[in-house]
Amino acid sequence: MAPLSEFLIFTGIGALAQLVDGALGMAYGVTSAGMLLGFGLPPAMASASVHYAETFTCGASGLSHWWAGNVQRRLFLLLAIPGVIGAVIGATALAHMPPIWIRYFLTPYLLAMGLFLLFRTSKRKDRRQDVPRGTAVLGFVAGILDAAGGGGWSALTVTTMVAHGQEPRLVIGSVHLAKCVVSLAASITFLLTIGESKLHVVLGLILGGVIAAPFGAWLVRRLPARVSTLMAGLTVLALGIYNCYRLLR
């Protein structure tokens, strides 16, 4: 396929993935990495390409959420700082560890959290404004899995925070802003270890994501908290089922 055709395809993929990710707080990395793998890129190169693009797309999305009032400063810092450390470790390990191992750990978690979130939509519970204990550990683990597996930062952090009763829009906004910093750390590590990726693919993902980012931030402010939780639960459950399918193939 010609580079121009790939560029247009991945621009569309980046826009769609970022719109879903901006509204639900997840799915950009998983969608983009899955398509890159489908085009035959090695796992390390696919993860690197996604993180190169996410440095810009999550920056645009995170700033959009910040301007829209969807960011909680303390939650952002407790996720971003440990997440950077985890991303450096995960990106370094990816060159020496089969990515399939990550799926063995991530898949049961996604299935369990997806079902748990769906169950929570049938209950009313006051939303918490304080940051739960263990948030820094969550950021560290999510950073490792995200860099090593090509995605999973938002699926892990958003579902866990929402499951603890946090306001979905504040979680989504804070996670996106933190993701920008984490992706930058992973990108620098990948650049130093495996080198550059296909430029036209990365640019397509960036362009599509940047265009769609403000619309995702606008959408999340207009969705009721229970609807956001339901959609997040369905998304995570679908990701878990997809990972099961990949493991059993």
Secondary structure, DSSP 8 states (H G I E B T S, - for coil): --HHHHHHHHHHHHHHHHHHHHHHS--HHHHHHHHHHHTT--HHHHHHHHHHHHHHHHHHHHHHHHHTT---HHHHHHHHHHHHHHHHHHHHHHTTS-THHHHHHHHHHHHHHHHHHHHHTTS----B-S--TTHHHHHHHHHHHHHHHS--HHHHHHHHHHHTTB-HHHHHHHHHHHHHHHHHHHHHHHHHHT----HHHHHHHHHHHHHHHHHHHHHHTTS-HHHHHHHHHHHHHHHHHHHHHHHH-
